[in-house]
Amino acid sequence: MNWDTIEGNWKHLNKKVKEEWSALTDDHLDKIAGQRDKLSAKIQEFYGVSKGAADAQIDAFADRNKDHKAG
């Protein structure tokens, strides 16, 4: 999935992001603002995983949510 789509729908996807990575707060999500590299860094920080593992989690999340439409 094109990450630009997720970035553009970030506010609408916040609930799903929080379900996936419950350690992330609303403040974290606001600061991440849909930026994949920032999300990856926070996943690494809060879950103690490697960059590769964080990126794999993000890819899986993007695949599961590829049909998400804003609204």
N, C-alpha and C positions, 0 to 999 in steps of 0.2 A: 504494500500500500504506500502511496505517496504520503510522506509525513506532513506535507503542507496541508493536506486535508484534515489531519488530526489537529495540527496547530490552529487551523481556521475554526475548528469546532471545539477548541479546548474547553471553553466554559461549559459547553453542553456535555462534555465527556468527563468533567471533574468527578461526578459520582462514580463512574466506572473506574476511573483511575484510583480513587480512594478505596474502592472495593478490592482492587488488585493489589495495591500497596498501602495498606491501612496505617502504616507508620507516618505517612506524609500528611501534614496538616493543610488546612485551607491556605495558610500563609505560604507554605512551601509551594503549593500549586499555583498561587498567584505569582510567586517569584519565578517559577519554572516557565509559566506563560506559554506552554506548548512547545518549548524548545527541547528537542530530543537530547542534546548533550547535557543540558541541566537536569533533565529527568534521569538520565543515566547516572550522573554524578550523585544524585540524591539516593537512588536505589543502591549504589555502591556503598555510600556512607551509612545508610540506615539498615541495610541488610547484610553488609559485610561480604558482598560478592565481587567477583572480578568484573572488569569492564565488559569482557566478552559475555559473561553470564547476564549482566544487566541488559546489554544490547539484545541478547536472545530473548529475554523476558519482554522487552519492549516490542520486538518483532512479533512475538506471539500475541501480545495485546493488540497490536495494530491489525494483525490478520483477523482476530476475532471481532474487531470493531470496524472492519473495512466498509460495512454497509450502513454505518451510523450516519444519520442525517440530522442536521441541526434542527432544533425545535422540539 
